Amino acid sequence: MNRSTLFGRVVLSLLLGLIALPASSARAADQWLVFQGKEGPGKGKHIVFVTGDEEYRSEEGLPMLAKILAKHHGFKCTVLFSIDAKTGEINPNETHNIPGIEALKTADLMVILTRFRDLPDDQMKYVDEYIKAGKPIIGLRTATHAFNIPKGKTYEKYNWNNGADDYKDGFGRQILGETWVSHHGNHGSQSTRGVIPDAVKDNPILKGATDIWGPTDVYGIRNLPENATPLVMGQVLTGMKPDDGPLAGAKNDPMMPVVWIRTYKGADGHEGRVLATTMGASTDLQSEGLRRLIVNGCYWAVGLEDKIPAKNNVDIVGPYEPRKFGFNGGAKGVMPESLKAGAEDIVVPSESK
């Protein structure tokens, strides 16, 4: 065999090998999105959005928020997804894989909407390090039960119903202020109206955050920590339309908190700011008032509350047609790259986090 023939065969074998690689190996960096912020108060700050739930379409809602925060407010935003390792597609039912989570090493803020994830130690360690550093966190909807980590694993303490007294009820209770308790409103038939108490109406997070409504139901809350301040109460409505009236009776007397703020202590005693809300499904985020509250919350979480204007820009960037919440309702065959639509001018090349 002459040298040129041998060289040709080697090249062909290499090419065939690359073609045969699964998407996760061939183009691992395409499994997340990065939006580089333009000018704005958030310039120089990095927000990492962690998605992964089977029911409330975080894979739709959080990329939309990221594009708003990057394009209108200057934040660098990284969006992570639950990924099928064989195909590279977004799979909300994949509870064991959120690639790119090492982006938390450079994050100034983590925004998380996951549900019952059991991540491997080599991924979960970045969440653990972030929390130990006492950095800011915003938790949406099912983040109260973000993790379902079995006993005996390294990070079992973050499990949503952890029984150990020194970290009771895991990430939800210890960091956000509450774990999963119950559906307080009837799921799928009683929507939520956000009511702002007079005592907190001047909080900067609430600037311009009027007319908050979402089709998801109010969650039950047992006892928030003493250092938690409710910002929005959840009025249970009789139906699934924003103009439906409040439900009569005990469910609205008193109302449950649906947005609150607090701080938690990292390993060195540093206090990280926390905003938690039991709203946040992709359909909830069609509410301009809720989007504005969350955007304002991002400013507050990283110490930019003095930069919050009377009415922050929360115009949606690109197409946004969220699917109704529900199990197994996510779009099939979706690659992260397709969710950059409308923000191509701020997309960072896939090689970078």
Rosetta silent file (secondary structure, phi, psi, omega in degrees, C-alpha in Angstrom):
SEQUENCE: MNRSTLFGRVVLSLLLGLIALPASSARAADQWLVFQGKEGPGKGKHIVFVTGDEEYRSEEGLPMLAKILAKHHGFKCTVLFSIDAKTGEINPNETHNIPGIEALKTADLMVILTRFRDLPDDQMKYVDEYIKAGKPIIGLRTATHAFNIPKGKTYEKYNWNNGADDYKDGFGRQILGETWVSHHGNHGSQSTRGVIPDAVKDNPILKGATDIWGPTDVYGIRNLPENATPLVMGQVLTGMKPDDGPLAGAKNDPMMPVVWIRTYKGADGHEGRVLATTMGASTDLQSEGLRRLIVNGCYWAVGLEDKIPAKNNVDIVGPYEPRKFGFNGGAKGVMPESLKAGAEDIVVPSESK
SCORE:     score description
SCORE:     0.000 S_00000001
   1 L     0.000  128.074 -179.419    0.000    0.000    0.000 S_00000001
   2 L   -79.224  166.876 -172.533    1.471    3.362   -0.987 S_00000001
   3 H   -63.973  -39.549 -178.050    1.697    6.283    1.425 S_00000001
   4 H   -66.873  -37.245  177.978   -1.028    8.400   -0.207 S_00000001
   5 H   -66.114  -43.028  178.353   -3.519    5.516   -0.111 S_00000001
   6 H   -61.683  -43.749  179.228   -2.760    4.866    3.554 S_00000001
   7 H   -60.571  -42.144 -179.728   -3.158    8.564    4.369 S_00000001
   8 H   -62.548  -39.768  179.595   -6.509    8.644    2.580 S_00000001
   9 H   -67.696  -38.328  178.224   -7.795    5.667    4.546 S_00000001
  10 H   -63.098  -45.749  179.275   -6.744    7.222    7.845 S_00000001
  11 H   -61.325  -43.198  179.886   -8.521   10.473    7.018 S_00000001
  12 H   -62.556  -41.514  179.233  -11.653    8.579    5.960 S_00000001
  13 H   -62.979  -40.571  178.726  -11.644    6.570    9.201 S_00000001
  14 H   -64.046  -42.846 -179.703  -11.339    9.724   11.271 S_00000001
  15 H   -64.334  -42.669  178.690  -14.206   11.370    9.432 S_00000001
  16 H   -64.531  -36.691  177.652  -16.437    8.325    9.838 S_00000001
  17 H   -63.586  -41.054  178.867  -15.578    8.211   13.522 S_00000001
  18 H   -65.817  -39.829  179.567  -16.611   11.838   13.990 S_00000001
  19 H   -63.723  -35.523 -176.805  -19.869   11.242   12.158 S_00000001
  20 H   -76.758  -14.910 -178.845  -20.607    8.276   14.427 S_00000001
  21 L   -63.793  141.448  173.801  -20.066   10.255   17.625 S_00000001
  22 L   -65.495  159.683 -177.211  -23.239   11.074   19.559 S_00000001
  23 H   -56.962  -35.540 -176.079  -24.276   14.722   19.631 S_00000001
  24 H   -66.161  -28.261  179.927  -23.161   15.035   23.250 S_00000001
  25 H   -89.058  -41.131 -174.407  -19.580   14.102   22.328 S_00000001
  26 H   -70.190  -38.881 -175.934  -19.287   15.813   18.964 S_00000001
  27 L  -140.141   63.510 -175.173  -20.662   19.198   19.979 S_00000001
  28 H   -58.916  -37.691 -175.135  -20.880   19.250   23.753 S_00000001
  29 H   -68.392  -16.647  178.222  -20.849   23.047   23.963 S_00000001
  30 H   -77.413    3.732 -177.475  -24.051   23.247   21.903 S_00000001
  31 H   -89.209    4.140  173.779  -25.928   21.806   24.878 S_00000001
  32 E  -144.531  171.746  178.845  -26.297   25.222   26.518 S_00000001
  33 E  -122.219  146.671  172.640  -26.762   28.827   25.427 S_00000001
  34 E  -131.115  126.683  175.732  -24.808   31.960   26.252 S_00000001
  35 E  -112.564  121.675  179.955  -26.107   35.474   25.579 S_00000001
  36 L   -88.202  118.935 -175.836  -23.559   38.265   25.900 S_00000001
  37 L   -62.173  148.810  171.955  -25.202   41.338   27.331 S_00000001
  38 L   -86.842 -156.189  179.109  -25.207   44.665   25.573 S_00000001
  39 L   -70.822  147.292  178.022  -24.966   47.969   27.422 S_00000001
  40 L   157.815  171.653 -178.393  -26.933   48.284   30.641 S_00000001
  41 L   -57.925  -26.726 -177.578  -26.696   48.204   34.440 S_00000001
  42 L   -85.186    0.645 -177.840  -25.984   44.465   34.354 S_00000001
  43 L   -58.765  128.862 -177.722  -22.870   44.753   32.195 S_00000001
  44 L    95.808   -8.985  178.582  -20.084   42.745   33.822 S_00000001
  45 L  -104.570  143.222 -176.561  -22.483   40.514   35.787 S_00000001
  46 E  -117.797  120.967  176.395  -23.065   36.845   34.887 S_00000001
  47 E  -107.755  130.377  175.002  -26.387   35.074   35.492 S_00000001
  48 E  -109.744  122.018  178.991  -26.622   31.289   35.121 S_00000001
  49 E   -98.837  122.825 -179.340  -30.117   29.890   34.494 S_00000001
  50 E  -109.590  111.369 -179.284  -30.541   26.232   35.489 S_00000001
  51 E  -105.637  162.954  176.076  -33.577   24.582   33.885 S_00000001
  52 E   149.247   81.058  175.522  -34.899   21.052   34.223 S_00000001
  53 L  -147.442  150.073 -174.525  -38.478   20.131   35.136 S_00000001
  54 L   -82.757  -10.569 -164.320  -41.026   17.779   33.644 S_00000001
  55 L  -122.531  -37.863 -166.491  -44.077   19.976   34.107 S_00000001
  56 L  -109.642   13.409  170.329  -43.721   23.749   33.959 S_00000001
  57 L    59.192   46.526  174.981  -41.618   24.239   30.803 S_00000001
  58 H   -60.359  -27.732  179.558  -38.567   25.883   32.377 S_00000001
  59 H   -67.775  -14.709  174.585  -36.757   25.071   29.132 S_00000001
  60 H   -98.400  -46.940 -172.232  -39.032   27.656   27.469 S_00000001
  61 H   -71.439  -40.826 -174.955  -39.435   30.311   30.161 S_00000001
  62 H   -73.283  -36.671  172.281  -35.865   30.739   31.377 S_00000001
  63 H   -60.620  -35.364  177.135  -34.253   31.261   27.943 S_00000001
  64 H   -62.875  -45.714  177.457  -36.854   33.980   27.363 S_00000001
  65 H   -62.731  -39.210 -179.781  -35.891   35.710   30.626 S_00000001
  66 H   -61.864  -41.486  179.818  -32.208   35.342   29.759 S_00000001
  67 H   -65.731  -38.610  176.653  -32.675   37.088   26.417 S_00000001
  68 H   -61.964  -48.006 -175.784  -34.512   39.966   28.115 S_00000001
  69 H   -68.830  -31.214  178.365  -31.803   40.393   30.746 S_00000001
  70 H   -78.160  -49.786 -172.122  -28.999   40.239   28.201 S_00000001
  71 H   -75.373  -40.570 -175.572  -30.462   42.383   25.439 S_00000001
  72 L   -93.724  -19.954 -169.245  -32.251   45.048   27.489 S_00000001
  73 L  -127.965   -6.560  170.990  -30.151   45.099   30.661 S_00000001
  74 L    90.968   -1.803 -179.538  -26.575   44.108   29.806 S_00000001
  75 L   -72.589  143.233  164.387  -26.206   40.888   31.828 S_00000001
  76 E   -79.288  130.452 -175.272  -24.241   37.952   30.445 S_00000001
  77 E  -129.079  122.955  174.219  -26.662   35.020   30.651 S_00000001
  78 E  -106.434  131.847 -179.168  -25.877   31.305   30.419 S_00000001
  79 E  -118.053  124.152 -178.463  -28.836   28.923   30.089 S_00000001
  80 E  -110.027  153.345 -174.322  -28.447   25.244   30.986 S_00000001
  81 L  -135.836  157.572  165.853  -30.815   22.381   30.175 S_00000001
  82 L   -75.202  120.839 -169.616  -31.580   18.773   31.040 S_00000001
  83 E  -120.447  136.747  169.714  -30.019   17.042   28.053 S_00000001
  84 L   -73.479  114.616 -173.567  -30.339   13.594   26.532 S_00000001
  85 L   -64.930  -23.819 -178.716  -26.683   12.561   26.399 S_00000001
  86 L   -79.813  -36.183 -173.838  -27.228   10.376   23.319 S_00000001
  87 L  -107.886  -21.344 -173.973  -28.951   12.942   21.109 S_00000001
  88 L    80.182    3.805 -179.203  -27.991   16.319   22.582 S_00000001
  89 L   -83.312  154.101  172.774  -31.692   17.227   22.655 S_00000001
  90 E   -69.575  128.497  179.132  -33.435   18.964   25.535 S_00000001
  91 L  -137.204   96.992 -178.043  -35.283   16.339   27.565 S_00000001
  92 L   -57.976  -21.167  179.688  -37.105   17.663   30.656 S_00000001
  93 L   -84.574   -4.141  176.685  -37.602   14.067   31.848 S_00000001
  94 L   -83.455  106.414 -172.486  -33.838   13.497   32.042 S_00000001
  95 L   -94.345    0.398 -171.234  -33.195   13.973   35.744 S_00000001
  96 L  -118.629   11.727 -173.552  -29.490   13.080   35.814 S_00000001
  97 L  -152.170  110.627  171.302  -27.757   15.402   33.358 S_00000001
  98 L  -127.292   85.358 -177.081  -27.399   19.206   33.157 S_00000001
  99 L   -66.331  152.468  179.213  -24.195   19.754   31.154 S_00000001
 100 L    86.191    4.423 -173.556  -22.308   23.027   31.417 S_00000001
 101 H   -68.998  -10.758  173.954  -23.190   23.529   35.073 S_00000001
 102 H   -65.939   -9.784  174.287  -19.563   24.384   35.790 S_00000001
 103 H   -58.917  -21.176  178.027  -20.576   27.835   34.496 S_00000001
 104 H   -62.012  -17.936  179.227  -21.602   28.476   38.117 S_00000001
 105 H   -61.026  -30.932 -178.349  -17.903   28.981   38.873 S_00000001
 106 H  -111.444   11.112 -175.630  -18.111   32.464   37.335 S_00000001
 107 L   -78.845  142.132  169.583  -21.756   33.233   38.142 S_00000001
 108 L   -95.059  -16.750 -179.496  -22.869   36.293   40.086 S_00000001
 109 E  -156.009  136.067  170.927  -26.409   34.900   40.307 S_00000001
 110 E  -107.818  126.541  171.569  -28.066   31.503   39.864 S_00000001
 111 E  -110.529  120.830 -171.584  -31.685   31.419   38.684 S_00000001
 112 E  -127.167  132.612  168.731  -33.038   27.902   39.080 S_00000001
 113 E  -137.669   86.643  174.634  -36.240   26.140   38.095 S_00000001
 114 E  -122.355  167.798 -179.008  -35.643   22.423   38.425 S_00000001
 115 L  -142.697  117.441  173.646  -37.788   19.623   39.802 S_00000001
 116 L    50.965   47.153  176.974  -36.577   16.477   41.574 S_00000001
 117 E   -82.991  143.289  174.152  -33.151   16.364   39.878 S_00000001
 118 L  -124.629   80.019 -175.523  -30.594   13.725   40.903 S_00000001
 119 L   -79.602  150.070  176.098  -27.423   15.047   39.335 S_00000001
 120 L   -66.367  158.315 -176.482  -24.154   13.119   39.388 S_00000001
 121 H   -56.351  -36.862 -175.995  -21.526   14.275   41.863 S_00000001
 122 H   -72.170  -10.471  171.007  -19.339   15.809   39.155 S_00000001
 123 H  -101.134  -44.310 -176.298  -22.206   18.180   38.279 S_00000001
 124 H   -63.475  -24.494 -177.559  -23.746   18.668   41.708 S_00000001
 125 H   -62.461  -28.160 -179.815  -20.423   19.781   43.145 S_00000001
 126 H   -73.850  -34.259  173.386  -20.726   23.117   41.310 S_00000001
 127 H   -65.389  -44.874 -179.931  -24.110   23.791   42.918 S_00000001
 128 H   -60.252  -46.000 -179.679  -22.619   22.882   46.291 S_00000001
 129 H   -64.290  -38.748  179.211  -19.611   25.184   45.810 S_00000001
 130 H   -62.633  -45.412 -179.694  -21.876   28.027   44.706 S_00000001
 131 H   -67.239  -41.675  178.377  -24.049   27.674   47.814 S_00000001
 132 H   -60.038  -29.679  178.847  -21.050   27.366   50.120 S_00000001
 133 L   -77.486   -7.543  178.338  -19.812   30.680   48.717 S_00000001
 134 L    67.621   37.798 -178.587  -23.071   32.338   49.834 S_00000001
 135 L   -87.783  160.875 -175.338  -23.892   33.711   46.403 S_00000001
 136 L   -67.328  150.119 -177.803  -27.343   35.040   45.379 S_00000001
 137 E  -141.902  136.508  168.486  -30.092   32.693   44.229 S_00000001
 138 E  -117.597  123.112  179.832  -33.500   33.118   42.621 S_00000001
 139 E  -112.495  129.526 -178.513  -35.729   30.045   42.800 S_00000001
 140 E  -113.179  140.784  172.891  -38.854   29.688   40.652 S_00000001
 141 H    44.490 -103.374 -173.849  -41.880   27.374   41.081 S_00000001
 142 H   -81.166    9.454  173.809  -40.582   23.826   41.672 S_00000001
 143 H   -63.202  -19.287  173.850  -37.170   24.998   42.890 S_00000001
 144 H   -60.658  -27.245  175.292  -38.656   24.380   46.355 S_00000001
 145 H  -127.695   55.288 -174.725  -38.164   20.712   45.452 S_00000001
 146 L   -65.538  -33.766 -171.685  -35.264   21.190   43.066 S_00000001
 147 E  -127.142  144.191  176.168  -33.364   18.029   44.038 S_00000001
 148 L  -131.869   78.483 -171.365  -34.234   14.399   44.775 S_00000001
 149 L  -105.294  118.379 -174.072  -30.899   12.937   45.842 S_00000001
 150 L   -63.666  156.181  175.602  -31.005    9.492   47.488 S_00000001
 151 L   -60.243  143.112  179.459  -29.478    8.745   50.875 S_00000001
 152 L    96.791  -15.425  177.246  -25.864    7.691   50.718 S_00000001
 153 L   -86.022  160.144 -173.079  -24.903   10.023   47.885 S_00000001
 154 L   -56.255  -41.172 -172.528  -22.408   12.844   48.422 S_00000001
 155 L  -110.164   33.440 -177.703  -24.949   15.671   48.194 S_00000001
 156 H   -60.611  -23.793 -176.742  -27.938   13.964   49.804 S_00000001
 157 H   -62.738  -22.591 -179.244  -28.443   16.911   52.163 S_00000001
 158 H   -81.592   -4.044  179.159  -29.940   18.936   49.286 S_00000001
 159 L   -56.565  140.865 -172.495  -32.767   16.416   48.872 S_00000001
 160 L   -59.931  -27.947  178.578  -36.185   18.076   49.070 S_00000001
 161 L  -122.364   35.259  177.431  -37.264   15.984   52.081 S_00000001
 162 L   -52.991  131.009 -174.946  -33.902   15.438   53.750 S_00000001
 163 L   -93.117   -7.931 -177.252  -34.598   14.294   57.297 S_00000001
 164 L   -67.469  134.325 -176.585  -31.329   15.322   58.951 S_00000001
 165 H   -62.175  -29.645 -176.306  -31.855   18.018   61.594 S_00000001
 166 H   -81.076   -7.902  175.477  -28.803   20.000   60.480 S_00000001
 167 H  -152.009   52.475 -173.889  -30.171   20.439   56.921 S_00000001
 168 L   -58.224  128.820  176.156  -33.875   19.705   57.296 S_00000001
 169 L    63.579   19.421  164.580  -35.834   19.533   54.007 S_00000001
 170 H    63.041 -150.529 -174.974  -32.773   20.276   51.918 S_00000001
 171 H   -56.443  -45.117 -176.460  -32.205   23.031   49.388 S_00000001
 172 H   -57.932  -54.019 -176.952  -35.800   24.231   49.385 S_00000001
 173 H   -72.723  -45.804 -172.486  -36.133   24.815   53.103 S_00000001
 174 H   -74.912  -32.517 -177.288  -32.537   25.727   53.939 S_00000001
 175 H  -103.619  -55.407 -176.687  -31.838   28.062   51.021 S_00000001
 176 H   -78.439  -33.290 -179.618  -35.143   29.260   49.552 S_00000001
 177 L   119.067  -12.710  176.885  -37.126   29.071   52.789 S_00000001
 178 L  -160.038  146.889  174.190  -39.624   26.290   52.033 S_00000001
 179 L   -98.609 -173.529  176.546  -39.722   22.843   50.443 S_00000001
 180 L   -67.674  132.384  178.950  -42.607   21.222   48.571 S_00000001
 181 L  -120.037  -61.418 -174.217  -45.760   21.116   50.720 S_00000001
 182 L  -172.966  168.514  163.126  -48.920   20.913   48.623 S_00000001
 183 E   -84.637  121.015  179.692  -51.137   22.404   45.964 S_00000001
 184 L   -88.249  -48.842  168.339  -53.143   25.018   47.856 S_00000001
 185 L   -82.321  162.123  179.352  -55.256   26.078   44.907 S_00000001
 186 L   -74.015  122.514 -175.304  -56.747   23.353   42.734 S_00000001
 187 L   -65.060  122.073  176.547  -54.166   22.375   40.136 S_00000001
 188 L    87.527   -4.042  179.751  -55.325   23.108   36.607 S_00000001
 189 L  -134.595  -11.660  179.177  -58.613   24.744   37.558 S_00000001
 190 L  -130.564  111.499 -176.358  -57.793   27.632   39.932 S_00000001
 191 L   -86.419 -175.636 -171.255  -55.273   30.237   38.781 S_00000001
 192 E  -124.397  129.504  170.236  -53.317   32.805   40.807 S_00000001
 193 E  -106.940  127.621  177.866  -53.631   36.566   41.225 S_00000001
 194 E   -82.630  126.132 -179.749  -50.640   38.271   42.856 S_00000001
 195 E  -117.698  125.367 -177.151  -51.602   40.702   45.636 S_00000001
 196 L   -95.005  119.928  178.436  -48.971   43.099   47.011 S_00000001
 197 L   -65.572  144.794 -179.951  -49.302   43.907   50.736 S_00000001
 198 H   -57.452  -33.507 -174.817  -49.264   47.608   51.589 S_00000001
 199 H   -64.505  -20.773 -176.398  -46.376   47.096   54.005 S_00000001
 200 H  -120.961    9.758 -172.310  -43.939   46.214   51.184 S_00000001
 201 L   -61.740  -19.313  179.477  -45.314   48.190   48.240 S_00000001
 202 L   -94.032    3.931  176.969  -42.236   50.448   48.206 S_00000001
 203 L   -62.727  133.149 -175.678  -39.752   47.593   47.905 S_00000001
 204 H   -60.090  -26.467  178.880  -37.633   48.229   44.770 S_00000001
 205 H   -63.232  -24.738 -175.633  -38.251   44.693   43.487 S_00000001
 206 H   -93.280    2.845 -179.558  -41.922   45.623   43.067 S_00000001
 207 L   -58.542  120.230  177.406  -41.357   48.732   40.938 S_00000001
 208 L    72.038    3.498 -176.314  -43.750   48.541   38.014 S_00000001
 209 L   -89.579   67.614 -178.572  -44.682   44.940   38.902 S_00000001
 210 L  -101.587  164.471  173.876  -48.427   45.391   38.660 S_00000001
 211 L    56.355   53.444  178.990  -51.161   43.059   37.421 S_00000001
 212 L   -84.778  123.331  177.655  -49.417   39.788   38.326 S_00000001
 213 E  -148.356  146.783  174.722  -51.411   36.736   37.214 S_00000001
 214 E  -150.627  148.777 -178.972  -50.587   33.185   36.230 S_00000001
 215 L   -74.636  -12.931  175.886  -52.544   30.069   35.271 S_00000001
 216 L   -76.493  159.086 -175.274  -50.632   27.880   37.724 S_00000001
 217 L   -87.099  162.254  174.893  -52.124   27.359   41.169 S_00000001
 218 L   -68.907  135.180  173.975  -50.989   28.708   44.526 S_00000001
 219 E   -88.262  153.006  173.968  -48.652   26.376   46.421 S_00000001
 220 L   -76.367  141.086  176.568  -49.044   25.639   50.113 S_00000001
 221 L  -127.062  129.488 -179.603  -46.518   27.233   52.489 S_00000001
 222 L   -85.746  -68.695 -177.805  -46.143   26.020   56.086 S_00000001
 223 L  -147.423  114.868  173.563  -43.740   28.386   57.821 S_00000001
 224 L   -77.693  153.882  177.422  -41.261   30.722   56.198 S_00000001
 225 L   -61.093  159.550 -178.557  -38.089   31.494   58.170 S_00000001
 226 L   -59.365  -30.319 -177.203  -38.089   34.523   60.449 S_00000001
 227 L   -89.704   10.653  177.988  -35.842   36.441   58.080 S_00000001
 228 L   -91.096  137.455  177.541  -38.193   35.962   55.094 S_00000001
 229 E  -117.788  109.733  176.129  -40.270   38.909   53.880 S_00000001
 230 E   -64.852  132.058  177.881  -43.308   38.085   51.713 S_00000001
 231 E  -105.173  -29.813 -179.099  -43.585   40.502   48.781 S_00000001
 232 E  -139.044  133.892  174.945  -46.598   39.032   46.969 S_00000001
 233 E  -101.362  149.073 -176.594  -49.507   36.979   48.294 S_00000001
 234 E   -99.963  110.037  176.697  -51.314   34.458   46.100 S_00000001
 235 E   -86.544  120.475  178.693  -55.047   34.959   45.721 S_00000001
 236 E   -74.862  124.300  179.869  -56.718   31.740   44.582 S_00000001
 237 E   -97.474  160.048 -176.067  -59.129   32.488   41.726 S_00000001
 238 L   -72.973  -17.166 -177.161  -62.276   30.557   40.858 S_00000001
 239 L  -149.200 -160.360 -171.392  -61.050   29.742   37.355 S_00000001
 240 L  -108.847   19.078  177.497  -58.271   29.918   34.804 S_00000001
 241 L  -116.542  148.417 -176.704  -58.795   33.429   33.427 S_00000001
 242 L   -63.627  -21.305  179.948  -57.201   36.618   34.775 S_00000001
 243 L   -97.681    9.309  173.797  -60.580   38.269   35.270 S_00000001
 244 L   -69.207  149.925 -177.543  -62.003   35.385   37.328 S_00000001
 245 L   -82.041  165.601  178.526  -62.972   36.360   40.866 S_00000001
 246 E   -69.178  147.102  176.991  -61.326   35.239   44.103 S_00000001
 247 L   -72.179  132.851  177.613  -62.406   31.982   45.678 S_00000001
 248 L   -77.997  149.034  174.046  -64.523   32.488   48.791 S_00000001
 249 L   110.236 -164.398 -168.576  -63.552   30.840   52.035 S_00000001
 250 H   -67.597  -24.721 -176.789  -60.498   29.756   53.982 S_00000001
 251 H   -64.551  -23.698  177.495  -58.103   29.317   51.067 S_00000001
 252 H  -110.160   16.287 -177.678  -57.843   33.084   50.731 S_00000001
 253 L  -143.166   85.734    3.686  -58.074   33.875   54.440 S_00000001
 254 L   -87.902  167.554  175.819  -55.180   34.252   54.906 S_00000001
 255 L   -80.576  154.679  176.813  -53.527   34.028   51.487 S_00000001
 256 E   -83.275  144.499  170.918  -50.304   32.103   50.956 S_00000001
 257 E   -65.326  137.791  172.836  -47.064   33.927   50.056 S_00000001
 258 E  -118.285  -10.319  172.096  -46.097   33.362   46.415 S_00000001
 259 E  -141.241  132.827  174.919  -43.026   35.664   46.383 S_00000001
 260 E  -149.081  162.726  175.819  -40.634   36.309   49.252 S_00000001
 261 E  -125.145  155.907  177.018  -37.045   37.405   49.883 S_00000001
 262 E  -165.577 -176.490  169.556  -34.519   36.371   52.513 S_00000001
 263 E  -127.609  157.607  173.410  -30.812   35.706   53.009 S_00000001
 264 E  -131.602  161.211 -178.503  -28.901   32.513   53.731 S_00000001
 265 E  -103.786  131.200  173.483  -25.389   31.985   55.061 S_00000001
 266 L   -77.523 -176.414 -175.775  -22.610   30.379   53.061 S_00000001
 267 L   -62.104  -30.834 -179.149  -19.877   28.231   54.571 S_00000001
 268 L   -95.480    8.608 -179.997  -17.804   31.284   55.563 S_00000001
 269 L    90.232   -6.163  178.140  -20.797   33.134   56.984 S_00000001
 270 L   -64.619  135.564 -177.290  -21.253   35.347   53.921 S_00000001
 271 E   -95.709  121.973  177.166  -24.950   36.120   53.409 S_00000001
 272 E   -98.278  140.703  178.103  -26.409   35.537   49.976 S_00000001
 273 E   -78.743  143.393 -178.713  -29.615   37.188   48.856 S_00000001
 274 E  -132.202  132.562  166.408  -32.535   34.954   47.887 S_00000001
 275 E  -120.034  126.304  178.462  -35.741   35.640   45.994 S_00000001
 276 E  -123.789  141.622  173.856  -38.175   32.724   45.820 S_00000001
 277 E  -142.628  138.690  176.350  -41.484   32.465   44.034 S_00000001
 278 L   -88.136    5.193  166.718  -43.869   29.551   43.625 S_00000001
 279 L   -94.580  177.642  175.321  -44.940   31.109   40.331 S_00000001
 280 L   128.820    2.892  172.026  -42.711   30.908   37.260 S_00000001
 281 L   -59.724  159.089 -177.498  -44.101   28.394   34.766 S_00000001
 282 L   -59.006  -33.320  177.882  -43.522   29.419   31.160 S_00000001
 283 L   -75.108  -32.768  173.971  -47.192   30.406   30.864 S_00000001
 284 H   -59.111  -35.967 -174.015  -47.001   32.454   34.094 S_00000001
 285 H   -75.048    0.468  168.897  -44.172   34.432   32.514 S_00000001
 286 H   -72.152  -16.064  176.684  -46.542   35.819   29.901 S_00000001
 287 L   -73.968  116.996  179.544  -47.526   38.181   32.732 S_00000001
 288 H   -59.954  -38.134 -179.349  -45.603   41.420   32.235 S_00000001
 289 H   -63.398  -41.618  178.989  -45.873   42.154   35.947 S_00000001
 290 H   -68.498  -41.744  177.096  -44.279   38.831   36.923 S_00000001
 291 H   -58.799  -42.426 -178.195  -41.489   39.222   34.356 S_00000001
 292 H   -66.322  -39.926  177.981  -40.747   42.687   35.717 S_00000001
 293 H   -59.980  -43.080 -178.231  -40.673   41.427   39.298 S_00000001
 294 H   -70.041  -41.157  176.193  -38.141   38.729   38.352 S_00000001
 295 H   -61.982  -46.704  175.737  -35.979   41.118   36.326 S_00000001
 296 H   -58.567  -39.111  179.501  -36.046   43.600   39.208 S_00000001
 297 H   -62.256  -34.905  176.728  -35.222   40.682   41.502 S_00000001
 298 H   -65.142  -42.515  175.549  -32.096   39.934   39.475 S_00000001
 299 H   -57.172  -50.437 -177.618  -30.963   43.549   39.939 S_00000001
 300 H   -61.167  -43.351 -174.658  -31.615   43.314   43.697 S_00000001
 301 H   -60.675  -34.003 -178.352  -29.931   39.932   44.080 S_00000001
 302 L   -99.384   12.558  174.189  -26.613   41.232   42.706 S_00000001
 303 L    84.578   22.762 -179.050  -26.779   44.520   44.617 S_00000001
 304 L  -108.837   26.965 -175.944  -28.058   46.782   41.839 S_00000001
 305 H   -61.154  -26.321  178.992  -31.360   47.752   43.483 S_00000001
 306 H   -74.456   -6.983  179.199  -30.475   51.443   43.186 S_00000001
 307 H   -99.540   -0.547 -178.537  -30.436   50.972   39.387 S_00000001
 308 L   -75.811  119.590  178.950  -34.013   49.683   39.154 S_00000001
 309 L   -78.825  176.835 -179.749  -36.103   52.238   37.228 S_00000001
 310 L   -61.441  -30.812 -178.136  -39.784   52.949   37.761 S_00000001
 311 L  -149.727   89.644 -178.846  -40.635   50.528   34.945 S_00000001
 312 L   -61.518  145.783  178.939  -37.912   48.147   33.780 S_00000001
 313 L   -74.463  116.899  177.640  -38.012   46.991   30.161 S_00000001
 314 L  -124.870   26.859  177.126  -39.300   43.421   30.026 S_00000001
 315 L   -60.994  134.618 -178.119  -40.314   43.305   26.364 S_00000001
 316 L   -69.940  137.284 -178.867  -39.953   39.748   25.075 S_00000001
 317 L  -100.478  117.265  179.697  -37.062   39.198   22.657 S_00000001
 318 L    80.737 -173.564 -178.427  -37.929   36.966   19.709 S_00000001
 319 L   -71.342  145.486  175.492  -40.838   34.504   19.461 S_00000001
 320 L  -150.159  104.765  178.523  -42.457   33.204   22.648 S_00000001
 321 L  -131.047   78.517 -173.953  -45.349   30.772   22.502 S_00000001
 322 L   -66.396  144.946  176.623  -45.140   28.752   25.714 S_00000001
 323 L   -80.617  153.404  177.228  -46.821   25.380   25.951 S_00000001
 324 L   -61.808  142.677  178.346  -49.412   24.662   28.605 S_00000001
 325 L   -65.947  153.469 -179.105  -47.952   23.180   31.774 S_00000001
 326 L   150.643  152.546 -179.041  -48.339   19.455   32.293 S_00000001
 327 L   -66.853  142.969  178.356  -46.300   16.271   32.367 S_00000001
 328 L    58.394   26.627 -179.702  -44.782   15.059   29.083 S_00000001
 329 L   -99.855    3.818 -179.000  -45.914   18.249   27.395 S_00000001
 330 L   -71.890  153.336  177.350  -42.503   19.479   26.317 S_00000001
 331 L   -67.028  142.688 -179.269  -41.609   19.882   22.666 S_00000001
 332 L   -94.689  149.544  173.511  -39.718   16.915   21.212 S_00000001
 333 L    71.476   22.056 -176.551  -36.469   17.043   19.282 S_00000001
 334 L   -90.545  127.848  172.951  -35.504   20.544   20.429 S_00000001
 335 L   -97.186  146.202  179.177  -31.833   21.495   20.464 S_00000001
 336 H   -50.683  -37.092 -176.057  -30.711   24.421   22.646 S_00000001
 337 H   -56.714  -31.816 -177.069  -29.513   26.292   19.583 S_00000001
 338 H   -70.302  -15.272 -177.039  -33.068   26.708   18.302 S_00000001
 339 H   -89.407    5.962  177.777  -33.980   28.757   21.405 S_00000001
 340 H   -87.536   -1.464 -174.805  -31.674   31.638   20.529 S_00000001
 341 L   -52.300  131.178  179.808  -34.182   32.974   17.981 S_00000001
 342 L    91.973  -10.515 -177.991  -34.530   36.741   18.117 S_00000001
 343 L  -129.020   26.897 -176.755  -31.276   37.238   19.998 S_00000001
 344 H   -58.223  -28.394 -178.563  -28.734   36.142   17.408 S_00000001
 345 H   -72.063  -11.035  179.663  -26.860   39.425   17.791 S_00000001
 346 H  -121.590   10.848  179.748  -25.941   38.582   21.391 S_00000001
 347 E   -77.535  130.988  176.218  -25.301   34.832   21.112 S_00000001
 348 L   -86.251  139.847  177.054  -21.799   33.795   22.169 S_00000001
 349 L   -51.303  145.838 -169.287  -20.084   31.118   20.025 S_00000001
 350 L   -63.766  -16.411 -179.070  -20.751   27.662   21.436 S_00000001
 351 L   -70.782  -13.829 -174.457  -17.130   27.032   22.440 S_00000001
 352 L  -113.705  145.077  171.309  -17.498   29.474   25.346 S_00000001
 353 L  -102.050    0.000    0.000  -19.550   29.389   28.546 S_00000001
